[in-house]
Structures are given as structure tokens and as C-alpha cells.
Amino acid sequence: MSIMKIKVLSKTDSKKTLDLPKEVLKSTNLTVVSEYINYVRSASRMPIADTKDRSEVSGGGKKPWRQKGTGHARHGSSRSPLWVGGGVTFGPTSKRNFWLNYPKKFRQYARLAIFNYLAEKDQLSVIEDDLGAITKTKQAETLLSEYNIEGKITLIVSDSEMSKVLAFRNLPYLHIMTKTNQNMVALSSSDNVIFSKSGYKDYFSNDIDGKTEEGDK
């Protein structure tokens, strides 16, 4: 299997590429990606439906009628689930937990598999430009158009860069994330994923300087 490359977007060298990190290269099983997306969505899901059981329904403190001698079945409360206006048995509550339990290694593998898929589709790249020098949204839009980056875009930066790339945040089709604040649902549905230099180094503990190769001619 040939080693996949990551494009390095550079104004000085249009053929500059980077080897895909080994941990990403090994994550070839893409069937786990859909399971991981379901895991993320379930973890963020909040219960909406909330019913009351007989202990939560107001009223019903008085015994409807005496125990014997009325000809009726015995009842202790009018808030019994058997009565109209009573509590609900086994109904949905706000305490429901939608969390799916997947091992940590599975989640790590799935995240790397997403990058493997993006690299295979040629949708993964690293940009060499200093993004912190871009202070206006129009400049950010111009930079993306210069590299022909279109569609839904995810920009991955380091934690220290988050306050420096505010110009990109105003673009409605671009999502910014870091390694410590990931949105893998947005990442997996992106048309293009771009790393900043420090964002790539932070994410994969690799530095692109001195580790690039010439692309296939």
C-alpha cells in the first residue's frame, strides 16, 4: 500500500506534501466511523420527555373511600396509575441517559479513521500561511479562494491560536476546532479539512518543517 500524502498549501511551493502520520495510516477500518458518530450524537442528546410517577403527581393524599363496606374495590390514592389523572408507570423521565459506552481505544481509533478517510479523498491539507496575521473576514475569504478551498470547511488550530483566527469565525461555511475541543460530526461531514502549522503539530505531535517531500510529478 502506497503512503498517502497530505497537501501542504504554500505560496512558494505548490508541490509540497507531507506523509500521513503513522497512527492515521494504520486506521483503515472506516466502518467504525458511523458507530463513533452515533456515540457522539448520543452523548450530546438531552432528554425532553418527562412524565410524573404517582409520587410526583399533586394531590391524592386522601384515601378515596373507606377500606370496607362501600362495594368498591379498595384504593389508597386517586393518583394511582390505574386512575385518570394519576401517575405514569415506566414513562420517560428527564433522568434518562443516552450515553453509549465505547472503549477509549475505539474512540481514538475512530477519530484517526476519519482523518484517514479525508486523506484518501484528498480533502486533508496543512496551510503554511500565518493565520494570525489575517484580521479581516474578507482577507480570510480571499486566502481560501486562492487555494481553491470550497464547500464546508473545518479549520483545526492549536489552543493558543484560537484567539488569533477570529476573522475565520465569521465565515458561515467554516468551523474552527482544536484537539481539546473537537467536533467530529462537523469534521466527518466537511468537504475540506485544513490544519494550521501549529494545529497539525499539536494534533499529531509532528512538525511539518523538515519533513516534507516533493509530490508525485
TAGIZI-V63337 format. One line per field, one symbol per residue. ss: DSSP state (2 for helix, 1 for strand, 0 for the rest). A space follows every 50 residues. Layout:
ss=???
This chain:
ss=00001111100000011110022220000022222222222220000000 00000000000000000000000000000000000000000000000000 00022222222222222222000111100022200022222222220000 00111100222222022220000111100000022222000111112222 22220000000111000
